[in-house]
Amino acid sequence: MTWKHKIHKVTAFEKTAPFTLKVTFDDETEQVINFLPVLDGPVFGALSDETVFDSVRIDPDVHTLVWENGADFDPATLHDWSQGYAVSPTADMKAAEEPGSSYNV
């Protein structure tokens, strides 16, 4: 079986509400994403400060949203964002971000 990972590029974004961005992609699709439910843990938790969240920009090399603290999202994840992502992180998700976690490679 061959797996194909579609490559998407973020081309623009607009803040539409606190912690919510309308993200435009190179295939001319858009997603309106409320990031607040997933802003937890050592990396993404810092983005729950609206001032930090608002530092978002598009990285010109990887064509995705990035923040000044190093947080970013895979553009394919943003492109295929589901309302299912708008749930609080599980214990396993939190454990994966902990230093020394067996999930970290």
C-alpha positions in Angstrom: 0.0 0.0 0.0 1.3 3.4 -0.9 0.5 6.4 1.3 0.4 9.8 -0.2 0.7 12.9 2.0 -0.7 15.9 0.2 1.5 18.9 0.4 -0.4 22.1 1.2 0.9 25.6 1.7 -0.6 28.4 3.8 -0.8 31.5 1.6 -2.7 33.9 3.9 -4.5 34.3 7.2 -6.8 36.7 8.8 -7.8 37.0 12.5 -11.6 36.7 12.7 -12.0 36.5 16.5 -9.8 35.9 19.6 -7.7 32.8 18.9 -9.5 32.2 15.6 -8.0 32.5 12.2 -9.3 32.2 8.6 -6.5 30.4 6.9 -6.2 30.3 3.1 -4.3 27.6 1.2 -2.6 27.3 -2.2 -5.5 25.3 -3.5 -7.8 28.3 -2.8 -9.6 26.6 0.1 -10.1 28.2 3.4 -10.5 27.0 7.0 -11.8 29.0 9.9 -10.0 27.6 12.9 -10.6 28.3 16.6 -7.3 27.2 18.1 -8.3 27.9 21.8 -9.4 24.3 22.5 -6.0 22.9 21.6 -3.8 25.5 23.3 -2.4 23.4 26.1 0.9 21.9 27.1 4.4 23.3 27.1 4.5 24.5 23.5 0.9 25.3 22.5 -0.1 26.4 26.0 1.9 29.6 25.6 -0.4 30.6 22.7 -3.3 30.9 25.1 -1.9 34.3 25.9 -3.6 36.4 23.2 -0.6 38.7 22.8 1.6 35.6 22.0 -1.1 34.1 19.8 -1.3 37.3 17.8 2.4 37.0 17.0 1.5 34.4 14.3 3.0 34.7 10.9 3.6 32.6 7.8 7.0 31.0 7.6 8.2 31.7 4.0 10.2 28.4 3.9 7.7 25.9 5.2 4.5 27.8 4.3 2.7 27.3 7.5 1.6 29.3 10.6 4.4 29.8 13.1 4.7 31.7 16.4 7.6 33.4 18.1 7.9 30.6 20.7 8.6 28.0 18.0 5.0 26.6 17.9 3.7 25.6 14.5 1.1 23.3 12.9 1.7 21.1 9.8 -0.1 22.8 6.9 -1.8 19.5 6.0 -3.3 19.5 9.6 -4.5 23.0 9.1 -5.9 22.3 5.7 -7.9 19.2 6.9 -8.8 20.7 10.3 -11.8 19.1 11.8 -14.2 20.2 14.5 -13.0 17.0 16.2 -9.8 18.8 17.0 -11.7 21.2 19.2 -11.6 18.9 22.2 -9.4 19.2 25.2 -6.1 17.2 24.9 -6.2 13.7 26.4 -3.7 12.6 29.0 -1.8 10.7 26.3 -1.6 13.9 24.2 -0.3 15.8 27.2 2.2 13.1 28.0 3.6 13.2 24.5 4.7 16.8 25.1 6.5 16.1 28.4 10.3 16.2 28.3 11.7 12.7 28.4 8.5 11.2 27.1 8.8 7.9 25.2 6.6 9.5 22.6 9.3 12.0 21.8 11.8 10.8 19.2 
